[in-house]
Amino acid sequence: MDKRREFESIVREYSEQLYWQIRRIVLTHDDANDVLQNTFLKAWNGFDNFHGESKISTWLSRIAINESLDFLRRNKHLGSATSDDMSVANSLLADDYFDGNETEAMLQQAVSQLPDVQRTVFQLRYFEEMKYSDISELLDTSEGALKASYHIAVKKITEFFKSRD
């Protein structure tokens, strides 16, 4: 199989999984599609350097997470971060591709207010149900640090919901 066909097969196999992983970080459909395209572009450019030291899914996830975090950092620098507490929830509820209810939108609002690393750890553990060992490999950090980040994230999300009562 030539390189292009092999990569097309990878894109078909992993597009949906990566889309949802990215979507949970960047939140909107259009942004997730943009980041997904950037992820596959970066993967294509680095495809010759992938030698199978890790699983292809881990390699792609690492690229997707880094691209997602870069996207968030770029947007913060552009001033797109808003002070409106309910902007993420309102944006999600108005998104045609969001099929959740108000509580799910509020959860995403709470998650969106976490620092990037805590948000990523929470999303991978809570939504993706990844094991700490897998997250550790993906983010190249210790399991202890991940557990601490997750615990702090859960505490902040709990406080967010309590403040809404």
C-alpha positions in Angstrom: 0.0 0.0 0.0 1.4 3.4 -0.9 1.8 6.2 1.6 -1.2 8.2 0.4 -3.6 5.2 0.5 -2.3 4.2 3.9 -2.8 7.7 5.3 -6.3 7.9 3.7 -7.2 4.7 5.6 -5.9 6.2 8.8 -8.0 9.4 8.2 -11.1 7.3 7.6 -10.5 5.2 10.7 -9.7 7.9 13.2 -11.5 11.1 12.0 -14.6 10.7 14.2 -12.7 9.7 17.3 -10.3 12.7 16.9 -13.1 15.1 16.0 -14.9 14.4 19.3 -11.6 14.6 21.3 -10.9 17.9 19.7 -14.6 19.1 20.0 -14.5 18.6 23.8 -11.5 20.9 24.0 -12.5 23.7 21.5 -16.2 23.2 22.0 -17.7 24.4 18.6 -18.2 22.3 15.5 -16.5 24.7 13.1 -13.5 25.1 15.3 -13.2 21.4 15.8 -13.3 20.8 12.0 -10.5 23.4 11.6 -8.4 21.8 14.3 -9.0 18.3 12.9 -7.8 19.5 9.5 -4.7 20.9 11.0 -4.2 17.7 13.0 -4.2 15.6 9.8 -2.1 18.1 7.9 0.5 17.9 10.7 0.2 14.1 10.8 0.7 13.9 7.0 3.8 16.1 7.2 5.2 13.9 10.0 4.0 10.6 8.6 7.4 9.6 7.4 8.8 10.1 10.9 6.3 7.9 12.6 8.1 4.6 13.3 5.5 2.9 15.5 7.1 3.6 18.9 3.6 4.3 20.1 0.2 3.3 18.7 -1.0 5.3 15.7 -4.0 6.4 17.8 -1.8 7.7 20.6 0.4 9.6 18.1 -2.7 11.1 16.4 -4.3 12.0 19.8 -1.1 13.7 20.9 -1.1 15.8 17.7 -4.8 16.6 18.1 -4.5 17.7 21.7 -1.5 19.8 21.0 -3.3 21.4 18.0 -6.4 22.0 20.2 -4.4 23.7 22.9 -2.5 25.8 20.4 -5.8 26.8 18.9 -7.1 27.9 22.4 -3.9 29.8 23.1 -4.0 31.6 19.7 -7.6 32.6 20.3 -6.9 33.9 23.8 -4.2 36.1 22.3 -6.7 37.4 19.8 -8.9 38.5 22.6 -11.7 36.0 21.8 -11.8 35.0 25.4 -14.9 36.6 26.9 -15.8 37.8 30.3 -19.4 36.7 29.9 -19.9 33.8 32.3 -22.6 32.2 30.2 -21.1 32.7 26.7 -19.9 29.1 26.2 -23.2 27.6 27.4 -25.2 30.1 25.3 -23.0 29.4 22.3 -23.4 25.7 22.6 -27.1 25.9 23.0 -27.3 27.9 19.8 -25.0 25.5 17.9 -27.0 23.3 15.5 -24.5 20.4 16.1 -24.8 20.5 19.9 -27.5 18.0 21.0 -27.1 18.3 24.8 -29.3 20.0 27.3 -28.8 23.0 29.5 -27.0 21.1 32.2 -24.5 19.7 29.7 -24.0 23.2 28.3 -23.3 24.4 31.9 -20.8 21.5 32.4 -19.0 22.6 29.2 -19.1 26.2 30.5 -17.5 25.1 33.8 -14.9 23.0 32.0 -14.1 25.9 29.6 -13.1 28.0 32.6 -10.4 25.5 33.7 -6.7 26.1 32.8 -5.8 24.3 29.6 -4.0 21.4 31.2 -6.7 20.7 33.8 -9.4 21.0 31.1 -7.5 18.5 28.9 -7.0 16.0 31.8 -10.6 16.3 32.8 -11.9 15.8 29.3 -9.7 12.8 28.7 -10.6 11.2 32.0 -14.3 12.1 32.3 -15.5 12.1 28.7 -13.1 9.7 27.0 -12.9 7.5 30.1 -9.1 7.1 29.5 -6.9 5.4 32.1 -4.4 7.6 33.9 -1.6 5.5 32.4 -2.9 6.2 28.8 -3.2 9.9 29.6 0.3 9.9 31.0 1.7 8.5 27.8 -0.4 10.9 25.7 0.6 14.1 27.6 4.0 12.9 28.7 3.5 13.5 32.4 3.3 11.5 35.6 0.1 9.8 36.7 0.4 11.5 40.1 0.4 14.9 38.4 -2.6 13.9 36.3 -4.6 12.7 39.3 -3.9 16.0 41.1 -5.0 18.0 38.0 -8.2 15.9 37.7 -9.0 16.3 41.4 -8.5 20.1 41.3 -10.6 20.3 38.1 -13.5 18.3 39.6 -13.4 20.6 42.7 -13.5 23.7 40.5 -16.4 22.3 38.4 -18.3 21.4 41.6 -17.8 24.9 42.9 -19.0 26.3 39.6 -22.3 24.4 39.9 -22.7 25.3 43.6 -22.3 29.0 42.7 -25.2 28.6 40.2 -27.7 27.4 42.9 
